[in-house]
């Protein structure tokens, strides 16, 4: 939600693919600026989203700390992540590449919760996150931000604006993050936090054209070396069975651009051409398991924006080509998918206070055939202070397990796919209410509440419970539902005190043969807050931020597993002090994780069989209850292994970093 009343008039593009004031959009769009994320500074957008209500960065492995972004309880693959409107962060790069987006180049982050399929394609079934980079013309001349923590993390951002001739402006940025300090506070001989060495280089060109028509071109390169594992691991052990380690090398580059066609080629209406290309290479070792993958995604989109009397038309076509190959048995041949499509959207002004948006998209998937995703939105301005929005739509998603689910890669469990997986289909509806309240004492109150519902057919589920040594993937013989309520409240007082709070209740479950089961690793309740106060005379700002999550079901390895089947309620809280009394300089510092919470609180251990990561001392016996002659085996309980466990690092639901201090300096010349 926006941080102040003035932010309600921010221009957004994610809801309808065209610039519009947030209050005027028939689709509810949440806007977050860098000022909001600076309340709890983080080295990447992945970490920064922890203080957004209804959005949760989910860690998927205790060892390599890869993760994805959940919106309203739906797992990362249901969220489309865009950069400048281009779908260049997906599948493999969602799992590994999201942390490489530098914060210094972000203008704002727009979040749409719920259906967006008719505009952005069939993958946007749970919502989308659009990371909008700064325009070179309005960016600072020089900007630098350097931060370090008592964990010995170092993050450095640098951006520079240059004029190249009279009609070209270049914005260059570099982000460097390094954490190479082995920490093992829970004494299991495994790293508590993954070690990382990452660099990201970004350049964006803006070209001045006649009549102010848009033309921009941007490119980014990112390289990351990360590893986690036994504390005495080094690269000489990579891929071997002497010392366990998970080592991941990532190389990716991206190209994206926007070009508004000249009038001599088109009518006087706005016709935009957008394009992007990404190249992602992954070289990973999970113990002795090798995972080497390449992903190439090309995307092009052309749309025509036509204004009529009471209609705002958008007509477009798009095409995406995806190439994916890896060295797993599941990918015998490279996966090549061509996805052309057309879409139309009409925003109709029914009356001064009523708007109707109707959208329709048709795609042809070269593997699965025709895909139709309609969309509907209705906006009713009760008055200048109260708005109701209703959105509904459908979605379609094709799953690639090895690019989306880290648990399938660890090598700790065998992956079993029972039969040919069918694409998932969804039906979504979202009801949103926004109100603004102005009190006589100059206090502003903004309240936004939503009710959401998503129904899944053919939901693809990874079963961790049936066999502790396997993950069994199949289409659900039934249906799945994600439903809930969400609310955000902004308070701005005349004294300068600002409070932002959010709360979400969600019920994400599967229903099979009449039996309802809560989705694994999904909380029912969550909340976020940010309290800020500025002591102007002292040039001192104070920010207290945090989040809280209710219990979630966790993946156990059997009936004898002594770890908690549900997490306890947990919270990460932070405080920051910022001094801006110097010209062009800000100094900030504080404490993260004030409560010193970690996932091992109340658990005998987090990583199962950390003392035997290659299962060399695990004993197997015939599985109980099987007919005579069956060769199916199960882990036997022994004196060395009383709980009948195998090595497994997938019992993870929150960050494993203790309380730590941080300090940083920002330098800006506008």
Buried (B, 14 or more C-beta within 10 A) or exposed (E): BBBBBEBBEBEBBBBBBBEBEBBBBBBBBBBBBBEBBBBBBBBBBBBBBBBBBBBBBBBBBBBBBBBBBBBBBBBBBBBBBBBBBBBBBBBBBBBBBBBBBBBBBBBBBBBBBBBBBBBBBBBBBBBBBBBBBBBBEEBBEBBBBBBBBEBEBBBBBBBBBEEEEEEBBBBBBBBBBBBEEBBEEBEBBBBBBBBBBBBBBBBBBBBEEEEEBBBBBBBBBBBBBBBBBBBEBEEEBBBBEEBBBBBBBBBBBBBBBBBBBEEEEEEEEBBBBBBBBBBBBBBBBBBEBBBBBBBBBBBBBBBBBBEEEEEBBBBBEBBBBBBBBBEBEEBEEEBEBEBBBBBBBBBBBEEEEEBBBBBBBBBBBEEBEEBEBBBBBBBBBEEEEBBBBBBBBBBBBBBBBBBBBBBBBBBBBEBBBEEEBBBBBBBBBBBBBBBBEEEEEEBBBBBBBBBBBBBBBBBBBBBBEEBBBBBBBBBBEBBBBBBBBBBBBBBBBEEEBBBBBBBBBBBBBBBBEEEEBBBBBBBBBBBBBBBBBBEEEEBBBBBBBBBBBBBBBBBBBBEBBEBBEEBBEBBBBBBBEBBBEEEEEBBBBBBBBBEEBBBBBEBEBBBBBBBBBBBEEBEEEBEEEEEEEEEEEBBEBEEEBEBBBBBBBBBBBBBBBBBBEBEBBBBBEE
